[in-house]
Amino acid sequence: HARGIMDALDDPTIEVVTVQTAAQVGKTTIAQAFLAKMAATNPHPMAWADADEKSTRRVLSRTWRMFERTRGIAHLCPPRNAQASDKIETSTFLIHGAWSRSSSSAADYGAFVVVLNETDKMVHSATSGEADFRYLMAERTKGYLGSKILELSTPTTKGSSYIETRRLAGDNRAWLVP
């Protein structure tokens, strides 16, 4: 079920890949695998954005564990006591951690790849003077030719779901995964 997603991410003509799925089907793992592939084959600055700080740090911790077991990048991983909880930094690549409601975590860096995990949980405050966090994160890719944005989420409310709206605005490919 990940092949079509990975093929779209490898396609140089596709800039944004939007994945709407049910809960607990491995969408985070697919995104982590894509980051590992990019780290091993085309290292650039990247970013992982999630709904809140706790989620971002939890996923980055699990991503460190995956990278420690991934041929091609395992040797780049520092000892666990030297691994940051808000980013993944090695001698060849950097993955910034960012979270919704923290505009500072989405500022002052570029990213060749941006993963927006659980976009429907990234609630934008209508009273905030800041732009939508998802937009701010997508702006991190400006200046990178061939950049990729991977948006993933389980939809919340039908008809008002961010991920559903984004999926329907695309070519709406579908895969049935029994």
Secondary structure, DSSP 8 states (H G I E B T S, - for coil): --HHHHHHHH-TT--EEEEE--TTSSHHHHHHHHHHHHHHHS--EEEEEESSHHHHHHHHHHHHHHHHTSTTTGGG---GGG--SSEEE-SS-EEEEEETT-GGGGSS---SEEEEESGGG----TT-SS--HHHHHHHTTTT-TT-EEEEEE---STTT-HHHHHHHHTT-------
